[in-house]
């Protein structure tokens, strides 16, 4: 029991030595989540612009200009990459092993 009391006294004394003695350094600390003030945006569905720029419906394909051209190019590009990369990898690997 005496060892526990002595240990707690030593611990308490060490904490008082480590604690800042200046009262200016002992101000309360806020641990809450906070941020700077900003303007509130309109509620969902109440937009100030007819086609709201940052909406989740930003990429509506039916409103896209030149939809057939853009989607055709996108599909052709993805298909070409999907076919071309494995072919290139096989040709490269075969050249590498045959160069001995």
C-alpha positions as CSV (number, residue, x, y, z in Angstrom):
1,X,0.0,0.0,0.0
2,X,2.9,2.3,0.8
3,X,4.4,1.7,-2.6
4,X,1.2,2.6,-4.4
5,X,0.8,5.9,-2.4
6,X,4.5,6.8,-3.1
7,X,4.1,6.0,-6.8
8,X,1.0,8.2,-7.1
9,X,2.8,11.0,-5.2
10,X,5.7,10.8,-7.6
11,X,3.4,10.7,-10.6
12,X,1.4,13.7,-9.3
13,X,4.6,15.7,-8.7
14,X,5.9,14.9,-12.2
15,X,2.7,16.0,-13.8
16,X,2.8,19.3,-11.9
17,X,6.3,19.9,-13.1
18,X,5.4,19.1,-16.7
19,X,2.3,21.3,-16.6
20,X,2.8,24.9,-17.9
21,X,3.0,27.4,-15.0
22,X,1.8,30.3,-17.1
23,X,-2.0,30.8,-17.0
24,X,-2.0,32.0,-20.6
25,X,-1.0,28.6,-21.7
26,X,-3.8,26.9,-19.7
27,X,-6.7,28.2,-21.8
28,X,-9.5,25.7,-22.5
29,X,-9.2,23.7,-25.7
30,X,-12.1,23.1,-28.0
31,X,-12.2,19.6,-29.3
32,X,-15.3,19.9,-31.4
33,X,-15.5,19.7,-35.1
34,X,-15.6,23.2,-36.6
35,X,-15.1,24.9,-39.9
36,X,-15.1,28.4,-41.3
37,X,-18.4,29.9,-42.2
38,X,-19.7,29.5,-45.7
39,X,-22.9,30.3,-47.6
40,X,-25.6,27.6,-47.4
41,X,-26.5,26.1,-50.7
42,X,-30.0,25.5,-51.7
43,X,-31.8,22.4,-50.6
44,X,-31.8,19.4,-53.0
45,X,-34.0,20.1,-55.9
46,X,-34.1,23.9,-55.3
47,X,-31.4,25.2,-57.6
48,X,-30.9,28.8,-58.7
49,X,-29.8,27.7,-62.2
50,X,-31.8,25.7,-64.6
51,X,-29.0,23.2,-65.1
52,X,-27.2,23.3,-61.8
53,X,-23.5,22.8,-62.4
54,X,-22.6,20.7,-59.3
55,X,-25.7,18.4,-59.3
56,X,-25.6,14.7,-59.2
57,X,-27.3,14.7,-62.5
58,X,-24.5,16.6,-64.1
59,X,-23.7,13.9,-66.7
60,X,-27.1,13.4,-68.3
61,X,-26.4,11.8,-71.6
62,X,-29.7,12.8,-73.2
63,X,-28.7,16.5,-72.9
64,X,-25.2,16.0,-74.3
65,X,-24.4,17.8,-77.6
66,X,-23.1,15.5,-80.4
67,X,-24.0,12.5,-78.3
68,X,-23.6,9.9,-81.1
69,X,-20.1,11.1,-82.0
70,X,-18.8,11.4,-78.4
71,X,-20.2,8.1,-77.3
72,X,-19.0,6.4,-80.4
73,X,-15.5,7.7,-79.9
74,X,-15.5,6.7,-76.2
75,X,-16.6,3.2,-77.0
76,X,-14.2,2.8,-79.8
77,X,-11.3,4.1,-77.7
78,X,-12.1,1.7,-74.8
79,X,-12.4,-1.2,-77.2
80,X,-9.1,-0.3,-78.9
81,X,-7.3,-0.1,-75.6
82,X,-8.8,-3.4,-74.4
83,X,-7.6,-5.2,-77.5
84,X,-4.4,-3.3,-78.2
85,X,-2.7,-3.5,-74.8
86,X,-2.8,-7.3,-74.6
87,X,-1.6,-7.6,-78.2
88,X,1.3,-5.2,-77.5
89,X,2.1,-7.1,-74.3
90,X,2.3,-10.4,-76.1
91,X,4.4,-9.1,-78.9
92,X,6.7,-7.3,-76.5
93,X,7.1,-10.5,-74.4
94,X,7.8,-12.6,-77.4
95,X,10.5,-10.2,-78.7
96,X,12.1,-10.1,-75.3
97,X,12.4,-13.9,-75.1
98,X,13.5,-14.3,-78.7
99,X,16.4,-11.8,-78.4
100,X,18.8,-14.3,-76.8
